[in-house]
């Protein structure tokens, strides 16, 4: 059929999302300079993974405080270290000597997103009438990304997310308890009754107490009852919230066909970064990007649920195209016949710029 031209408001996605590769030096101060197309890139959310060996994944943000870490591949409570990320800088970030982020001669990737420069808005729900549980958010409405913190109420309610449009992916972690999984709401799950855990290979699970059987709205995220994953009484939480932005970000699902001429998925942009998960079976999360792997097929994988090193797996090959991606794999992690997969994608180039200029594959 005829596609509507995917004009975008974001001609250079690297103004809002950037992947930086670097080599650690083991020193107590290592300033990493971003080489984003858009020039200076000061990150608000940083996700770091060592590539050449087994090490936990680490995330940091400017809402919780940039020195405080969480591990996407584990359940641990928030940790605070003076030798992890030390600062978010106008053109990058500064590291300490922790081996998970800056081991001598070890190689790393840092995926980075811009929110609102660390400037937050406090939503007093009773005063504003938005939501029922107080929250603090920093939102970038242009790029469809917000970081939200709240304290659990122990009973069902809603929190403001600040995006002004409906999030399609919400990733939440209990910062207080060291035994709680990361819980994802995702538009590609069977319904809002379901959630899926980032730190495990597990399939989607039904749990109406997590999202209260209710998808997010353009103003609020619904939380279930006293669920430890997102709303236990007096526990602290962080949520990373994303909306679809034409030509820049897309969150959806596809059904596998089980052969190497796999499904083509239209995103409206050339992807730079895609995270995949088989929603119906215990399979690993697969994370690919064109910075680590600039040429098709893209085969270099990091498993978001694991501390293992980057693998170069030809069995997990995908073509990143000018307007979407095409699976070249028949692997259960990406393309089993009749199985539904969820994906999260951010752009390298819009398919068509705001001035009507098409990209090349």
Steps between C-alpha positions, in 0.01 A plus 500: 500500500594866481690631802441849629836679493641488852589864550663564835562783743842348582741522207801389706404225747846532660378823660295281737648149489865404456713186517862554604775239490806544721793316654555517876824629650459380861564852627304677772391767249424415138307760300319345203421742218193420292532512122129558432414647160302767678811625679501543875303219663439518875320181606218464754477119481818296447499120454851349497608145415848353483536332161811284527417306816243413763392800708170631626312757298469841667246781463526853636276805469484865595169467686621254764848656497758403239725309744220257598487174307254224423581175318261412213608136513425460872253571777736696725401813683643835395867534582704813539862504400765769476691304235228427241357794304624812676328768289291567192691756294413741219659267245499162674557357847780435746576156648677370808715187512228237550572206268135475399528834320873582468732202527842549348505411127148355518242599239157649577184636344298787651145552370378846595173692492418865562209593724487853642855565613428381852231764559196331652133584559330393822140393453295536818211284387246644743586855394517449124229236466734299275545149635437387857857428616761776507785471249805693384579497130741647250357481152622562148173528311677545164676165531219322689710411805449562870659379822247469782564436869234427759450343840262205506160542664417134555161538333402542138535844349657705223815711454565789261771431238530843336519385137176658379452194280442134578809294591537172311784369717544550875795340681472510882732396783457486877800700623460398866468120488772272368268215406259665254509448124498780243142521369420607144172625370515463122237566235597172330410277794167314488325770705560734792435203729848380405849614589841367399821502703817654356740313729381148416433293189143430617203538269239768564303434818144582594485719806214744527653643816793645299331734250147460634381355166519857366726635227664838561320813382639825361530629858539209744630147556271268694655298784337198659473429871783430743718355226869498586596562139347846480284601795585343837432737789785744574739342246679725250468443124634627170323464165642567154211588268500514121247604236504444124647802323465489122837454334681453833359226725264206464374232739302209366483131422527257211420134443783270401489272195779258598716539190799705393286714268346648811237768553566860400393749768431859396619763747507813284874545558835327468552344845813566700408292809246218543416290805309177433318244718304185427190576707371143512801294606807502725748652254767763554455869426703595189644851465655612172629835374673636190781667694642167615400342167480757218444259210217261420425243608518622860621206711669641810276434797487607860250315720324757718413234760858378545851608597660297220734657244382621162457213255526509122231253402427451130192303610350826629539707186278794411515755220457857621332674203414859409140466623507207741665163555487151350567181686751263337490260793291193574616500862247475785634821653391697192287306255317181595197426285176642641672651804449866591807714571514846652754761395620845604674703228677836474605665175832560334334699219135587433365337181398847380628818662284796600603653166387194305848358438509118501777310675708228337520147632 
